[in-house]
Amino acid sequence: MSTAVAAAPAQVWRPSHNQWAIALTVTMATFMEVLDTSIANVALPHIAGNLSAGQDESTWVLTSYLVANAVILPISGWLSTIIGRKRFYMMCVTLFTISSFLCGLAPNLGMLIFFRVLQGLGGGGLAPSEQAILADTFEPAKRGMAFAVYGIAVVTAPAIGPTLGGWITDNFDWRWIFFINIPVGALSLFFTSRLVEDPPYLRGMQRSKIRIDYIGLGLIALGLASLQIVLDKGEREDWFSSRFIVLYSIVAAASLILAAFWEWNHDHPVIEVKLLKQRSFLISNIAMFMLGIVLFGTTLLVPQMLQELFGYTAQEAGMVLSPGGIVVILLLPSVGILISRVDARYLISLGFLITSLGLFHLSRITLDISFGEAVWARVYQAAGLAFLFIPIQTVAYIGMPREKSNAISGMTNLSRNIGGSVGISLVTTLLARRTQYHQSVLAEHTDNYSQNFRNAINSLSNTLVAHGAAPSSALHRSYGMIANTIYRQAAMESYLDVFRLLAIGAAVLVPCVFIMKKARPSQAAVH
């Protein structure tokens, strides 16, 4: 009885302002932050050239942001409770906006990396705060549509980021990819200050004295930063043959294991590990992790494959990806409606099934695929993502106390981001390894003792001579053409292998989803 009475004010509380105005306000900052994770990728060569840095050094512009993002994500819920969610959110928007301005003014690579760290710290706190705001602003039956609005921004921003970044860099200057955040950040701060408010239960928690867990905070920051560095640099350093990677792997593993034990037994943990005892929440995080792998992995694979093997420009590769993003945007409102009427487990299972079938379809393409066929292959694969993001995010809150909203949003976002880092690292490593394997297999048939190989060389040489080439150069060019064909075939086979692996990973999650408890958001539970 006392629990019910204490929870009553949190249940009946509603914000003073229009719910959808609040949703659009927080979505604005989401769009800005997610856009910035992809818009800088295409500008790296220009940044390196302008700041007199090497291409390898310039990748720290991306890595520094991701490391800072990974460090702040899991503790953002805890910081929201300590500082106050609205105040913390506005601090993050302010830090992100100011550091974006400073990134645009950076005189050298070192200063740019420093400002990107600050930008990552600001950006990392935005998504968990925004999702917690939406969860508290909307009653459970309407959360699906609220997360659909949020999801549109999450899907749209990375889809247009590379294209917009390339256009800005080609027509203006790379510094403007950071300057465009300033007006968006200013608008976000203006509307947040007037529309967003903390619920009473959160204000009560803020007034209570909470002991700061310095040890847990340090272990989590050290572990996640080390893990992000390992995932980002592993393939380039040849993984565990490098002492650098071995050292950081040991630090990451030891720090995260110690952090898990420490947080489990701490009275006021930075990350509430015990929430994972709820099997629905645990499976939600696993599903979000897999979503991150597929989303980030395919976003890297598809345009890279099109440019490397099919000769597409960056703009043409972006045009292949864009229709898939449009389909997701069109489907999201329908999913937002369905989530309040259909068991979310069926939607998540359907999403992973469609994604798996789409990836299996991608694993059957050939070097002769047309532009239209490439577009449709991407559409099939991307359509499943629309049935994943909103249901997973919504299910994570079902049956959980409302005062845990900050912790829930922080942990689910961390799962997606770590999944994305693992996905990028995984597909990059597999591509390199499988390409080497397929090249060695194909090269076994290219020796002068093979009659088929000699016939191919002679045929190519005769064709080149017939078109005016000298006999000596024709022979060398024939060998080069065969070598190029072998590489393209080997690379194509390696891409198909990776698509198959991702398809299997998505398929495994189809039945696992039903381990979750059966519940509808409209019946939501326990506060």
Secondary structure, DSSP 4 states (H G I P E B T S, - for coil): -HHHHHHHHHHH---SS-HHHHHHHHHHHHHHHHHHHHHTGGGHHHHHHHTT--HHHHTHHHHHHHHHHHHHTTTHHHHHHHH-HHHHHHHHHHHHHHHHHHHHH-SSHHHHHHHHHHHHHHHHTHHHHHHHHHHHHS-HHHHHHHHHHHHHHHHHHHHHHHHHHHHHHHHS-TTHHHHTHHHHHHHHHHHHHHH----HHHHHHHHS-----HHHHHHHHHHHHHHHHHHHHTTTTTGGGSHHHHHHHHHHHHHHHHHHHHHHH-SS-SS-GGGGGSHHHHHHHHHHHHHHHHHHHHHHHHHHHHHHHS---HHHHHHHHHHHHHHHHHHHHHHHHHTTTS-HHHHHHHHHHHHHHHHHHHTT--TT--HHHHHHHHHHHHHGGGGTHHHHHHHTTTTS-GGGHHHHHHHHHHHHHHHHHHHHHHHHHHHHHHHHHHHHHHHTT-STT-HHHHHHHHHHHHHHHHTT--HHHHHHHHHHHHHHHHHHHHHHHHHHHHHHHHHHHHHHHHHHGGGSPP--GGG----
